[in-house]
Amino acid sequence: MSDEPENFTLALLRKIDGKVDGLREEMSDIRKVMATKSDIADVRSELRSEIHSLRADVASDMMALEKRLGDQISGLRRSVMEYHSSQIGHGVLLTEFEERLRRLEEHVGLTPEGH
């Protein structure tokens, strides 16, 4: 009976030793795949560089868009002013059109409809 517990204990220790060796191999494999601090730092610096580049591109695009919109708005203002100028030449100020229409309706005896 004294041999049995010793053999049983020895067998358990050998089994535990085998499992520990397996875990060591797994840890070694995991360490090979894991990124190091320097790898992470490299990726971080590349990402920062890309973000700065993207910010510069967006800022440039926004400035170009602002300029194009400003040019279009100026052109629209110019067209509206030309149109109003041509209408003034015909004897009717567009800003006074509603007032003129109201007076005409009163003169003719019409009831105003939803002005």
Solvent accessible surface area in square Angstrom, and as a share of the most:
residue,aa,sasa,rsa
1,M,200,0.89
2,S,96,0.62
3,D,100,0.52
4,E,119,0.53
5,P,80,0.50
6,E,121,0.54
7,N,90,0.46
8,F,128,0.53
9,T,71,0.41
10,L,72,0.36
11,A,55,0.43
12,L,80,0.40
13,L,102,0.51
14,R,160,0.58
15,K,127,0.54
16,I,97,0.49
17,D,81,0.42
18,G,44,0.42
19,K,129,0.55
20,V,55,0.31
21,D,62,0.32
22,G,29,0.28
23,L,107,0.53
24,R,158,0.58
25,E,119,0.53
26,E,101,0.45
27,M,91,0.41
28,S,50,0.32
29,D,80,0.41
30,I,86,0.44
31,R,164,0.60
32,K,159,0.67
33,V,129,0.74
34,M,117,0.52
35,A,60,0.46
36,T,77,0.45
37,K,182,0.77
38,S,71,0.46
39,D,66,0.34
40,I,100,0.51
41,A,56,0.43
42,D,81,0.42
43,V,96,0.55
44,R,142,0.52
45,S,64,0.41
46,E,113,0.51
47,L,104,0.52
48,R,143,0.52
49,S,68,0.44
50,E,118,0.53
51,I,70,0.36
52,H,110,0.49
53,S,56,0.36
54,L,111,0.55
55,R,152,0.55
56,A,61,0.47
57,D,79,0.41
58,V,77,0.44
59,A,55,0.42
60,S,69,0.44
61,D,95,0.49
62,M,113,0.50
63,M,128,0.57
64,A,50,0.39
65,L,69,0.34
66,E,113,0.50
67,K,135,0.57
68,R,144,0.52
69,L,87,0.43
70,G,35,0.33
71,D,83,0.43
72,Q,119,0.53
73,I,85,0.43
74,S,48,0.31
75,G,24,0.23
76,L,115,0.57
77,R,159,0.58
78,R,142,0.52
79,S,63,0.41
80,V,69,0.39
81,M,135,0.60
82,E,107,0.48
83,Y,121,0.46
84,H,71,0.32
85,S,70,0.45
86,S,55,0.36
87,Q,47,0.21
88,I,95,0.48
89,G,69,0.67
90,H,141,0.63
91,G,50,0.48
92,V,53,0.31
93,L,63,0.31
94,L,68,0.34
95,T,121,0.70
96,E,74,0.33
97,F,101,0.42
98,E,102,0.46
99,E,75,0.34
100,R,104,0.38
101,L,46,0.23
102,R,103,0.37
103,R,127,0.46
104,L,105,0.52
105,E,21,0.09
106,E,111,0.50
107,H,159,0.71
108,V,93,0.53
109,G,62,0.60
110,L,111,0.55
111,T,106,0.62
112,P,87,0.55
113,E,142,0.64
114,G,87,0.84
115,H,130,0.58
